[in-house]
Amino acid sequence: MGRLEKSNFDELILSKTRLGIISALVGGDKLEFTYLRDALKLSDGNLSVQIRKLEEAGYIKVDKVFVERKPKTFCKITAKGRKALRTLIKKLENLVNLD
């Protein structure tokens, strides 16, 4: 398969859900869990699992704080996450530009 081998891609962010999370965060702002949940139309449980995987990989940073005595979870993309996304985009561009 050469350049098209699946192992050449970062499987972690190639997932539709995780790519959606990373894409939402790439603007640089911290986004709240509930915003991500609603924007990506995910259940709390599914989003929690996907956030944990991205956090464990070092692609996002998660902050849990209290706002007006209520727990809030915020996510922000890391430099490592940005690099992983850039690498994925570059590889996809290379596929499109095959001669």
Residue pairs with C-beta under 8 A, 6 or more apart in sequence:
3 94
3 95
3 98
4 95
8 91
9 88
9 91
10 84
10 87
10 88
12 18
12 53
12 54
12 57
12 59
12 84
13 19
13 22
13 54
13 59
13 81
13 84
13 85
13 88
14 88
15 50
17 40
17 42
17 46
17 47
17 50
18 50
18 53
18 54
19 88
20 40
21 36
21 40
21 47
21 50
21 51
21 54
21 60
21 75
22 54
22 59
22 60
22 77
22 81
22 84
22 85
23 85
24 31
24 36
24 39
24 40
25 31
25 60
25 75
25 76
25 77
25 81
26 77
26 82
26 85
28 76
28 77
29 76
30 63
30 74
30 75
30 76
31 74
31 75
31 76
32 72
32 73
32 74
33 44
33 47
33 51
33 72
33 73
33 74
33 75
36 42
36 47
36 51
36 75
37 43
37 44
37 47
40 47
42 50
51 60
51 62
51 73
51 75
54 60
54 81
55 61
55 62
57 80
57 84
58 78
58 80
58 81
59 77
59 78
59 80
59 81
59 84
60 75
60 76
60 77
60 78
60 81
61 75
61 76
61 77
61 78
62 73
62 74
62 75
63 73
63 74
63 75
63 76
64 71
64 72
64 73
64 74
65 71
65 72
65 74
66 72
77 85
